[in-house]
Amino acid sequence: MHSPDSRRRLRPELLKGVGMTSQRTRDRMVERLARQGIADRRVLETMAEEPRHLFLDEALSHRAYEDTSLPIGHGQTLSQPWIVARMTELVREEAPTRVLEVGTGSGYQTLILARLVTELWSVERINALHRRAGEQLRLLSVHNAHLRLADGGHGWPEAAPFEVILLTACAGSLPEPLLAQLADGGVMIAPLAERDGRQWLVRVRRQGERFEKERLEPVRFVPLLEGVIR
Ligand code: SAH
């Protein structure tokens, strides 16, 4: 949560580039998300407040509130608002205190999560994205998100276990180290590619040493890749 003070500090940024980056544009995005079935009021309120356009290059910022994914460089994309909202809603259903995100990317999903959970760890494998996201989150006074440049397939062992692990890149199978870092009763929310190449958002719940997988909806994400790009 941020104080009224931090909100005031944000103002000049929010007003930069009138029109497509205005409060009205954000409100319209949120109304559309509600029509598309996003029911969690806190998610909608948070997305109505937070400046998605600041996570894009200036040339693209006028498109920030469209219902689409957008390029952030290095072949990666900022997920469409609907998927950010849906995944955040799924995270919040668990009422978690400790969350791991794999794939910081622009940092926008990180920001929305950080406003709604107690403490967040987020891993990115491309240094340029990791650094830019960190700068942006600092500007927005996010203090409860820990960022690391690393291959997220290995998780963040020192901070485990997590009640929720969220993947924002698509795996062909769920990485074992991540499953091992789930708390008992915790969930992994991840896009998973099936044999036919189609991707599904899945929720995998850990029950002791058992993992129960549930298919939620068809999605399209960039792939989860190995290694770090410095
Ligand atoms: N939530 C981000 C989505 C970015 S796209 C946003 O809304 O901006 C997915 C991101 O996952 C990319 O930045 C990509 O570099 C990153 N990624 C892919 N494989 C990864 C891995 N093994 N470890 C960490 N990050 C990874």
Residues whose N, C-alpha, C, O or C-beta is under 5 A from the ligand:
A	BS01	SAH	Q76 T77 L78 S79 V102 G103 T104 G105 S106 G107 Y108 Q109 V123 E124 R125 I126 L129 A150 D151 G152 G153 T168 A169 V222 P223 L224 L225 E226
